[in-house]
């Protein structure tokens, strides 16, 4: 039969019917003889015959030159993205190192109008840069501009007359920050196109005005580690041509996704916490320039359009009225250009201005106008929305590009207003601090002084003036010991202080009433994200408020997290003691274990030479360690912030002696953490970060699935981070991932002395009756109403077979 089909198709001109018969003959041939290549040849042959009949777009239509700004004329001396990287802007997703390459090429071509500065390095060693673009005259006086903004920022030294002179002479400034989330890809390519247009556009009065009146700062890639992860995953899954299907692998990233940095932090929530080097570098750079306007450019779901300010309510009450009013200038101009080009957009929805830890909010509290822009993401090169319409990556790049230029245009047109508003913001902050019911905050010296030191250093890093008492002081009827911190609210950073330190930042009453109405109707709330963040509460630090200005001899707090610890007294004859219960003591213990120093700990409190030591206190016996023990501990104390006390006798007046059975040795544990699905990447990465970077102790990340079969005996501790909730559609939890063999492997390891730590909802796995690794049951587990007394008794014994509601 196959032979006759092949024969009928041997004519030079084939009928459609014969073409189909020819294909099926080839199919039959490949199935009978296993000729996969023959099968593929037939498939491609048929596709080639039918594609011309479909009437689809020609290849030429895809290669027509794409115009980001129609009609723009460019200086050929300024290199394009294609000339430097080998593809037109928006045709590929640019790698982080190529972003650096392109900006270096621009700087080489136009050194008088662009300045490139590296401001930090990521955990993976990638550079972070910002560029300043302006007229040659402005670039030549960048140092003068920075100095002028700092003088304008402090009305205590710059009076109104001097401020007016600065306002007349200084250019405006805008900071365009792109891609803090590594998988929100289009803004970085838009950053390159924005820089190119500013430097190369010819005969465009708008650009000339921007460069004359404004310094445009571009931070093209805030998260290069995450972007590199995304681009690698995308290119690994890429096929012959871009696939617009949302289910295509190129649009769906594997764990841990590209959103976060190396330690899987969402850096758009890190602005006042400053845990990551990328964020600390950015905050330092912003304080160098104090840009008047800050825009954080993001991406959102593929079925959206474009979002720009004004934001949704609630607004943080510590924002100034003119900051909110100025948002309308940007919104209207963005709308003007988006209407002109036919781009869809929306405002005032979803993204509120309440939490101060976003890139679109933190700059507001030094006096900037801060906003977020959001573009629907293609998550690749071509994306098909659920309505069937496709859009290309270059379209998303263009939208961010147009919004960037529109924003710079508003700054240039309103230079004087924004400079005056910035100065007035700082003036009114000082006035509010002098006249409010609370005029000073005091952080007393306390048992966990390391936490108080860290909080003071964190505030200082953000431009807050914090004073440290070198001796006892008295304020509002109370005495405070040396080491206490005082924060005077009559300073330009007053609004940031109140926002970060107050135990409660209120929302608008009408907004709260609406949320209560929605809750009563079982509707979701309208808050976007975080609602509480008081730093003293988070750091477990006591803080007092005072209605007067505190006058005392205070030294400025240093802008660093750890104050150096010290070794008290001379070299000890018997032991060195470190009081337990602080992060500083934990850091010192981690360092000592890594150095192989012998250390003990007491299970009970004791008193030694009139000083009380709590349970957990570390004991470093001199005779158990090398002669260099004192010198080693001195180095560790300085680095960790811990206080080390040398003692010359083992005699205690109360509690166990150093040789008691209640004193045990500590050996360096081998710690592992479950890595990969089903863990929450945030929980896994953040937990690893705390142990490795805040305590300085190494952790072994092991793929979760390997727990089922691996020899766990080499580990002393295994951490199970929170798991991604299965009901959100992210796949199975630990129970399904590990299976019965994994559970039995863990049980065997625990019974042999292993320590298993579960975080958050990972407890559900341990408490599952079918797993039974911990003898607790969920109180809110769903139970059907018992039909009789027998069923009531059965339910009282807890849910069976893991059927508790998730």
Phi, psi and omega in degrees: 000316179300324182297317182293325178296316180295323182294319184291340180261014182274357179286159183292322179254123185253138172284160177301317180299320181292325178299315180295316180297323179298315180300312183293331174295319177295320178302313181297319180299316183291323179294321184287326186245004177069022181277087184298320180296324177295320178301313182295321178300317179296320181297314180293326179297315179296317179300319180295327179286325187271330185303318180298336181282345188280342178071027182285176180295146180280163179297329181298325181297329181282340185257002175302141182297130183268131181255121176285321174230096185307132178088355181293142177246130188243148176288118183293348179284339179271123187288140175277169174301319182295320181293329182268317188253348174096006178210151179295151178305130178087356179272340175224163175268115192283134176290153180304317182293331178286331175299313178300317181301317183292317181292328174295324178293320177297317182295326179291325183281320185232062185295341180278346183241357180218138178233126180255131181228130172274129184245351179189171172232144179282173175302329181268010174084011180277141180283146170248133183233156161232154177238144174252126180236130179193190175292161179300324180294319180289319179297324181293338182242034181300319180298321178295321179294316178299315179296320180296319179294323179292323177290321178294334183284348182235092180295349177289336179245348181238105182283178185299320181295316179294324179295319180298324179293319177295319180298326179288333188257335186277143170285162170287173180210141178223137179247115180258112185250126189242138165061056170290337172257122190296335180264009171261089207270331193290331188294327181295317176292330174293325178299317179295318181292324178297314179298316179300314183295318180297326183270332190251341184296133182245139175071022181250106183298328180298316180292319178300319180293319179300312184291327180286321188258354190217144164260119179263114176265131179239118171257095194288338185205101183280343185222072182294328179297315179293321179294319179300321178296318180295311184297320178301313181295321180296310183291331177294328182264354185292143180252207183298323179214160180303136182251123184273353181293128181298339179275352181298143183302328183294342178263356187233110187278147171283163175303138008260020177071167184264001184299320192259173179273197186302316179269021171061038175269139168279100188286353173279001173245011191250008193294322177259346176283326175054044180278336188252147182297329178298315182290317180299320178296319180295315181298319177297319180294319180295324179288341175286325187247336182047056182301143184288331181228137178229128178235129176254117187259123188236182168231158178224195185301151186292341181269007178269188176241251178222140181239136170216172185297158010282155183282174174280160171280156010274153171262145175295133184294347181271005172280147180276154182299320183289336174295315180293320181295324182292336178303328181294327178299317181288318180300316182292321181289320174301316180298321180301312181286323178293322175296319181299318183268355178080029178269136175281151181201169172210162180221169171063015181240148168071300192267104182270174184243043185262309184286130184274004186263009175271160169297332181275007180226317185307316180299339179300332189272002162255356175118007180280168168259112188246140184215160170244140171242140183228129180245138173301131187269140173272346180046032182160207183265331177218135180227137174257122177289170180292343176275003177093351181277141179256150170220152186258155178306319182297332176294318180293322177298317183296319182298315178294324178297312180296317179297324179296312179294322178299320180295313179298325179297319179294319179298316180298321183284340185237030184308306184297317181300313184291324176294318179294319178298321179298313180297315181295327176300316181289324177297311183293329178297316179296316181298318178296321180294328180281334188251354185285167176295328176251123183244346179212146168248142180233126175256103185294153168299135188214174185304313176268072182295333179298323178291319177295319178298318181295318180297316179297317178296322179298317178294318180298324178299335184259015176089010178275135177276115181236131179254142180247129182281129177271349178212178181298139176229162179236133181211132178048045174080007181233151175264139180233136184285164173302143184098352176288154180247143179236133179237110179278126182282347178278067179213161184301335182271017185307317184290324175295318180301309181297321181296320185275330189257335182298140178293340180214129172249112190285152172261165178298139184298321181292326177294315179298319179298320179294323179292324176293321177298317180294321180295322179297332179263011179060038176257153179291154177285170184250013176280140184283319192207239190287141181238352181212139186199016186310118187293320176300322178292319181293325181272356183058046182244134176289143177215132178250151173251151183224136181276008179232162173283130182273124177254118181198166177277104187239140174260143180299135176291143179281144181276067176208158187282326188240121171277138184301134172275185182205161176264118184276129176082186180277183177301134184276150176271331188246307186198166171241138183243141176230116180299132181272160174115006178232159176297328179298317178296323177296319178295319180295319179299315180300316179295321180294318180295322179293332178272358179078019178285135179284128183221144176240168175217150181258139179277349182228155177289156177210165178240128182229119179049047175082359180249133180272136178237130183282167171303144182096350180306138181274138180236119177251101182285132182297317185287349178266357188229165180295168181296341182274010185305310182301316180294320179296317181292328177297318178294316180295323180296316180297319182286326186268337185089004183277155174260128181247127183249121176273137180233150184249010175212148177268002182285129176244150180271344179202138180092183185286143172287171184294337180262012182291159173294342177279000176250122184235156178282154176245124176254153182294116182280152172262116189251134176236153176227137177294130187232135182093175182306144009265022183289150167289126182298324178300310182297316181295310183293317182293323178294316178298321179299314182300314183291315186281316190259333179265333176251343175078036182234134186286149179231139175265118176272122180240140179300133187305318184297337181286343179299332184295329188234350186287155171282105184275357185298341181280353180250144175265330183225135172234131180252128173256105178295173175305150179256149176293131184295128182296327184289347176276359177088020182259017174097185187286159176269196183300323184300313181285323183293315184278328181069183182296321182294321179293319178297315180295324178295318178294317180300316180299318180293317178297317180295340178270003176112001179291149179256118181253124181246125177248136181251136174056230185286000171295341175298335179298324177293312182295325184273353179301127181304330179285341179263308172058044175272348177213140189268059172229159177228149181290126183290331184262016179297142182290134176226133176288150179296126183294142179278335181205180183297324180298317178293325178299318180294320180295319180292329180294343180271001176103162180295146183251151171057027174069028183268013178298142181293138178268000000 
